Amino acid sequence: MKPLAERRGSCIASNRITVDGQRVGFMYRELPDDDTDSGWRFFSSEETQAYADDPANFALYDVNTIANCDPDIIKYLDAAVFSAFERHPATNMFVPTAFPG
């Protein structure tokens, strides 16, 4: 594991990223749950609603772990709370999008 995004706290990520090896396709930052939470939530964009509704499909990780899975997220990690980004299919770059909720 490379030190790509250390000391950024914890996050929640889909097993599609951490288990299945898919890249991050959608990410948003909400208010942190506690002092160790970064507020970041990471999805592959291929999760169905039924998949997303099952807490067993998500786990708590250090943000550095997800940065190692997909380094493309790193330049967005300083974004403000209530920021959201999705990977544009034509460019493969993240673009701002509406915050969920």
C-alpha positions as CSV (number, residue, x, y, z in Angstrom):
1,M,0.0,0.0,0.0
2,K,1.4,3.3,-1.1
3,P,1.1,6.5,1.0
4,L,-1.1,8.3,-1.5
5,A,-3.7,10.0,0.8
6,E,-2.7,9.5,4.4
7,R,-4.2,11.1,7.4
8,R,-7.5,11.8,5.7
9,G,-9.6,9.7,7.9
10,S,-12.1,6.9,7.2
11,C,-14.6,6.6,4.4
12,I,-17.3,4.1,3.3
13,A,-16.8,2.2,0.0
14,S,-18.7,-0.3,-2.0
15,N,-17.4,-3.9,-2.3
16,R,-17.6,-3.3,-6.0
17,I,-14.4,-1.2,-5.6
18,T,-12.6,-3.0,-2.8
19,V,-13.5,-6.6,-3.5
20,D,-14.4,-6.7,-7.2
21,G,-11.6,-4.2,-8.3
22,Q,-13.8,-1.8,-10.1
23,R,-12.8,1.9,-10.3
24,V,-14.7,4.6,-8.5
25,G,-17.5,5.9,-10.7
26,F,-19.3,8.1,-8.2
27,M,-18.2,9.8,-5.0
28,Y,-19.6,12.3,-2.6
29,R,-18.7,13.9,0.7
30,E,-21.3,14.3,3.4
31,L,-21.0,15.6,7.0
32,P,-18.7,13.2,8.9
33,D,-20.2,10.8,11.3
34,D,-17.5,11.3,13.9
35,D,-14.0,12.8,14.3
36,T,-12.3,10.0,12.3
37,D,-14.7,10.1,9.4
38,S,-13.8,12.1,6.3
39,G,-17.4,12.1,5.1
40,W,-16.4,10.5,1.7
41,R,-18.5,7.8,0.2
42,F,-17.3,5.8,-2.8
43,F,-19.3,3.8,-5.4
44,S,-18.4,2.1,-8.7
45,S,-21.7,3.4,-10.3
46,E,-22.7,-0.1,-11.1
47,E,-24.5,-0.8,-7.8
48,T,-28.2,-1.4,-8.1
49,Q,-30.6,0.0,-5.5
50,A,-31.0,-3.4,-4.0
51,Y,-27.2,-3.7,-3.7
52,A,-26.9,-0.3,-2.2
53,D,-29.6,-1.1,0.3
54,D,-27.6,-4.0,1.8
55,P,-25.1,-2.7,4.4
56,A,-23.1,-5.9,3.9
57,N,-22.0,-4.6,0.5
58,F,-20.1,-1.6,2.1
59,A,-17.3,-1.3,4.6
60,L,-15.3,1.3,6.5
61,Y,-11.8,2.0,5.0
62,D,-9.0,4.4,5.4
63,V,-9.2,6.9,2.5
64,N,-5.7,5.9,1.6
65,T,-6.9,2.4,0.8
66,I,-9.4,3.7,-1.7
67,A,-6.8,6.1,-3.2
68,N,-4.6,3.0,-3.8
69,C,-7.6,1.2,-5.5
70,D,-8.2,4.3,-7.7
71,P,-5.7,7.1,-7.6
72,D,-7.9,9.3,-9.8
73,I,-9.8,10.3,-6.7
74,I,-6.9,12.0,-5.0
75,K,-7.2,15.4,-6.5
76,Y,-10.8,15.7,-5.3
77,L,-10.3,14.7,-1.7
78,D,-10.1,18.3,-0.5
79,A,-13.5,19.1,-1.9
80,A,-16.0,20.7,0.5
81,V,-18.7,18.8,2.3
82,F,-21.8,18.3,0.0
83,S,-19.5,17.9,-3.0
84,A,-20.2,15.1,-5.5
85,F,-18.4,13.8,-8.6
86,E,-19.1,11.2,-11.2
87,R,-16.8,9.7,-13.8
88,H,-17.8,10.9,-17.3
89,P,-18.0,7.9,-19.6
90,A,-16.6,9.7,-22.6
91,T,-13.6,11.3,-20.9
92,N,-13.0,9.0,-18.0
93,M,-12.5,12.2,-15.9
94,F,-14.5,13.1,-12.8
95,V,-17.0,16.0,-13.2
96,P,-19.1,17.7,-10.5
97,T,-22.6,16.4,-10.2
98,A,-25.6,17.0,-7.9
99,F,-25.2,15.9,-4.3
100,P,-27.4,12.9,-3.5
101,G,-30.3,13.7,-1.2
